[in-house]
Amino acid sequence: MIRCIAIDDEPLALKQIASYIGKTPFLVLENQFESALQAISFLQDNEVDLMFVDINMPDLSGMDFVKSLTNPPKVIFTTAYSEYAIEGFRVDAIDYLLKPIGYNEFLKAAVKAKDRIQPKEGGNTEVHSNDKFLFIKSEYKILRINLADIKYIEGMREYLRIHLQTEKPIMALMSMKKMESFLSTDHFMRVHRSYIVNLDKISVVERNRIVFDKNIYIPISEQYKPKFQKYLDDNFLV
């Protein structure tokens, strides 16, 4: 996980950045401040990897704050004024986000920071799994999911929707490929670019579709059909 702090003298802007950090799986918010002076005091006794820093602040600007640090963490500047961009990159800022900041822009900058801070990290920072359960970050919580409770997983661009047996679906920021690599092939199979199914939950297959609860149809695409057909053949009683 990448440890972060956020600094902004505008409470609403600070709340937004904190919210974005909270929903990004590989970031964790260590603290937030409404002034750079408060952050200096915190950094004297605490180490962080990344700072989201507003430039226009009273007493000490974000730019002067970063310049004052001997070994500053990586920084992403946030501001409503574009004229500071060049100066921001002179202090080796990872990115420069112009307010109002959308989550897509924030996420792109956060991914850049991850590549700089953890360039050799090949593992999945948001999922830790075994053959019985996994922990996953969803919104602002870390949730435990029993693998036996999963019916199927639906890919939705950058997100996954994990459909469970008895609870409402869980949304998580993650790729299908990453999730697939963590699931046991004895129990889970990808049957479509957008679907992974729990093989133990299948009760009906109809016209190249897996039927869940009589009204949920999971398509089996041509790409994955041979593998799924082999699974059926190996378990088919004539």
MARLO-234244 format. One record per residue (C-alpha): residue in one letter; residue number from 1; y, z negated, x negated. Coordinates in nm, 2 decimals, m for minus. Layout:
<rs>
a/NUM/Y/Z/X $
...
</rs>
This chain:
<rs>
m/1/0.00/0.00/0.00 $
i/2/0.36/0.07/m0.11 $
r/3/0.58/m0.23/m0.09 $
c/4/0.92/m0.16/0.05 $
i/5/1.26/m0.32/0.13 $
a/6/1.53/m0.17/0.35 $
i/7/1.90/m0.23/0.31 $
d/8/2.17/m0.12/0.56 $
d/9/2.48/m0.30/0.69 $
e/10/2.43/m0.14/1.03 $
p/11/2.18/m0.36/1.23 $
l/12/2.06/m0.06/1.45 $
a/13/2.01/0.16/1.15 $
l/14/1.82/m0.11/0.96 $
k/15/1.60/m0.17/1.27 $
q/16/1.52/0.20/1.28 $
i/17/1.42/0.22/0.91 $
a/18/1.21/m0.10/0.95 $
s/19/1.04/0.05/1.25 $
y/20/0.96/0.37/1.06 $
i/21/0.81/0.18/0.77 $
g/22/0.60/m0.02/1.02 $
k/23/0.44/0.29/1.17 $
t/24/0.37/0.46/0.84 $
p/25/0.02/0.36/0.72 $
f/26/0.08/0.35/0.35 $
l/27/0.40/0.15/0.36 $
v/28/0.45/m0.22/0.41 $
l/29/0.79/m0.38/0.47 $
e/30/0.84/m0.68/0.24 $
n/31/1.19/m0.76/0.36 $
q/32/1.51/m0.62/0.50 $
f/33/1.88/m0.69/0.42 $
e/34/2.22/m0.62/0.57 $
s/35/2.38/m0.63/0.22 $
a/36/2.29/m0.52/m0.13 $
l/37/2.39/m0.87/m0.26 $
q/38/2.11/m1.03/m0.06 $
a/39/1.86/m0.77/m0.19 $
i/40/1.96/m0.85/m0.55 $
s/41/1.87/m1.21/m0.50 $
f/42/1.54/m1.12/m0.35 $
l/43/1.45/m0.88/m0.63 $
q/44/1.50/m1.15/m0.89 $
d/45/1.18/m1.31/m0.78 $
n/46/0.99/m1.03/m0.60 $
e/47/0.85/m0.69/m0.70 $
v/48/0.87/m0.39/m0.47 $
d/49/0.78/m0.03/m0.52 $
l/50/1.03/0.15/m0.30 $
m/51/1.38/0.08/m0.15 $
f/52/1.55/0.25/0.14 $
v/53/1.91/0.20/0.07 $
d/54/2.22/0.29/0.27 $
i/55/2.51/0.41/0.04 $
n/56/2.82/0.31/0.24 $
m/57/2.81/m0.07/0.25 $
p/58/3.09/m0.33/0.20 $
d/59/3.11/m0.55/m0.11 $
l/60/2.86/m0.34/m0.31 $
s/61/2.77/0.02/m0.23 $
g/62/2.41/0.13/m0.23 $
m/63/2.48/0.36/m0.53 $
d/64/2.64/0.08/m0.74 $
f/65/2.36/m0.15/m0.63 $
v/66/2.09/0.08/m0.77 $
k/67/2.29/0.14/m1.09 $
s/68/2.32/m0.23/m1.14 $
l/69/1.94/m0.28/m1.16 $
t/70/1.78/m0.27/m1.51 $
n/71/1.44/m0.14/m1.39 $
p/72/1.50/m0.04/m1.03 $
p/73/1.22/0.05/m0.79 $
k/74/1.20/0.40/m0.66 $
v/75/1.48/0.47/m0.41 $
i/76/1.54/0.68/m0.10 $
f/77/1.90/0.68/0.00 $
t/78/2.01/0.68/0.37 $
t/79/2.37/0.76/0.47 $
a/80/2.58/0.94/0.72 $
y/81/2.78/1.12/0.44 $
s/82/2.64/1.43/0.27 $
e/83/2.89/1.42/m0.02 $
y/84/2.68/1.16/m0.20 $
a/85/2.37/1.37/m0.24 $
i/86/2.43/1.50/m0.59 $
e/87/2.52/1.15/m0.72 $
g/88/2.21/1.02/m0.55 $
f/89/1.98/1.26/m0.74 $
r/90/2.16/1.16/m1.07 $
v/91/2.01/0.81/m1.04 $
d/92/1.66/0.97/m0.98 $
a/93/1.65/0.91/m0.61 $
i/94/1.33/1.04/m0.45 $
d/95/1.51/1.17/m0.15 $
y/96/1.84/1.15/0.04 $
l/97/1.82/1.12/0.42 $
l/98/2.12/1.20/0.64 $
k/99/2.17/0.99/0.95 $
p/100/2.07/1.02/1.23 $
i/101/1.72/1.01/1.07 $
g/102/1.42/1.14/1.26 $
y/103/1.07/1.01/1.19 $
n/104/0.95/1.35/1.06 $
e/105/1.22/1.35/0.80 $
f/106/1.14/0.99/0.71 $
l/107/0.77/1.07/0.68 $
k/108/0.83/1.36/0.44 $
a/109/1.04/1.15/0.22 $
a/110/0.78/0.87/0.23 $
v/111/0.51/1.11/0.13 $
k/112/0.72/1.22/m0.17 $
a/113/0.76/0.86/m0.27 $
k/114/0.38/0.80/m0.24 $
d/115/0.31/1.10/m0.47 $
r/116/0.55/0.96/m0.73 $
i/117/0.44/0.60/m0.70 $
q/118/0.07/0.65/m0.67 $
p/119/0.00/1.00/m0.82 $
k/120/m0.36/0.92/m0.92 $
e/121/m0.46/0.74/m0.61 $
g/122/m0.74/0.93/m0.44 $
g/123/m0.86/0.68/m0.19 $
n/124/m0.75/0.62/0.16 $
t/125/m0.50/0.34/0.18 $
e/126/m0.50/0.29/0.55 $
v/127/m0.87/0.27/0.62 $
h/128/m1.14/0.05/0.48 $
s/129/m1.47/0.12/0.63 $
n/130/m1.84/0.03/0.62 $
d/131/m2.13/0.12/0.84 $
k/132/m2.04/m0.12/1.12 $
f/133/m1.66/m0.13/1.15 $
l/134/m1.33/m0.02/1.00 $
f/135/m0.98/m0.15/0.98 $
i/136/m0.70/0.09/1.07 $
k/137/m0.32/0.07/1.10 $
s/138/m0.18/0.16/1.44 $
e/139/0.19/0.12/1.52 $
y/140/0.27/m0.22/1.37 $
k/141/m0.08/m0.37/1.37 $
i/142/m0.39/m0.36/1.17 $
l/143/m0.68/m0.32/1.41 $
r/144/m1.05/m0.37/1.36 $
i/145/m1.26/m0.10/1.53 $
n/146/m1.64/m0.14/1.57 $
l/147/m1.79/0.20/1.50 $
a/148/m2.04/0.16/1.79 $
d/149/m1.74/0.14/2.03 $
i/150/m1.61/0.48/1.94 $
k/151/m1.69/0.76/2.18 $
y/152/m1.50/1.04/2.01 $
i/153/m1.20/1.11/1.79 $
e/154/m0.94/1.36/1.88 $
g/155/m0.71/1.53/1.63 $
m/156/m0.34/1.57/1.73 $
r/157/m0.15/1.73/1.43 $
e/158/m0.06/1.44/1.20 $
y/159/m0.22/1.18/1.44 $
l/160/m0.57/1.09/1.56 $
r/161/m0.65/0.95/1.90 $
i/162/m0.96/0.73/1.88 $
h/163/m1.13/0.70/2.22 $
l/164/m1.32/0.38/2.27 $
q/165/m1.60/0.28/2.51 $
t/166/m1.41/0.01/2.70 $
e/167/m1.06/0.00/2.56 $
k/168/m0.76/0.24/2.58 $
p/169/m0.74/0.50/2.30 $
i/170/m0.58/0.40/1.97 $
m/171/m0.33/0.62/1.79 $
a/172/m0.33/0.64/1.41 $
l/173/m0.14/0.85/1.16 $
m/174/m0.42/1.01/0.97 $
s/175/m0.60/1.35/0.91 $
m/176/m0.93/1.45/1.07 $
k/177/m1.06/1.53/0.72 $
k/178/m0.98/1.18/0.59 $
m/179/m1.14/1.01/0.89 $
e/180/m1.45/1.23/0.87 $
s/181/m1.51/1.14/0.51 $
f/182/m1.53/0.77/0.61 $
l/183/m1.77/0.80/0.89 $
s/184/m2.15/0.80/0.86 $
t/185/m2.30/1.14/0.91 $
d/186/m2.60/0.96/1.07 $
h/187/m2.39/0.86/1.37 $
f/188/m2.08/1.09/1.37 $
m/189/m2.04/1.46/1.36 $
r/190/m1.74/1.70/1.37 $
v/191/m1.80/1.96/1.64 $
h/192/m1.46/2.12/1.66 $
r/193/m1.15/2.13/1.44 $
s/194/m1.00/1.87/1.68 $
y/195/m1.30/1.65/1.76 $
i/196/m1.54/1.42/1.60 $
v/197/m1.81/1.27/1.83 $
n/198/m2.03/0.96/1.81 $
l/199/m2.38/1.11/1.83 $
d/200/m2.51/0.79/1.99 $
k/201/m2.28/0.83/2.29 $
i/202/m2.39/1.18/2.38 $
s/203/m2.59/1.20/2.70 $
v/204/m2.51/1.55/2.84 $
v/205/m2.46/1.88/2.66 $
e/206/m2.36/2.17/2.89 $
r/207/m2.26/2.53/2.80 $
n/208/m2.15/2.45/2.44 $
r/209/m1.97/2.14/2.55 $
i/210/m2.04/1.77/2.52 $
v/211/m1.98/1.59/2.85 $
f/212/m1.84/1.23/2.85 $
d/213/m1.80/1.04/3.17 $
k/214/m1.86/1.36/3.38 $
n/215/m1.50/1.48/3.35 $
i/216/m1.43/1.48/2.97 $
y/217/m1.56/1.80/2.80 $
i/218/m1.56/1.83/2.42 $
p/219/m1.59/2.19/2.30 $
i/220/m1.84/2.28/2.03 $
s/221/m1.68/2.55/1.82 $
e/222/m1.87/2.84/1.65 $
q/223/m1.78/2.69/1.31 $
y/224/m1.97/2.36/1.38 $
k/225/m2.23/2.49/1.62 $
p/226/m2.51/2.55/1.37 $
k/227/m2.50/2.20/1.24 $
f/228/m2.48/2.05/1.59 $
q/229/m2.77/2.28/1.71 $
k/230/m2.98/2.15/1.42 $
y/231/m2.92/1.80/1.53 $
l/232/m3.03/1.89/1.88 $
d/233/m3.34/2.07/1.75 $
d/234/m3.44/1.79/1.53 $
n/235/m3.43/1.55/1.82 $
f/236/m3.56/1.78/2.10 $
l/237/m3.88/1.69/2.27 $
v/238/m4.05/2.00/2.41 $
</rs>
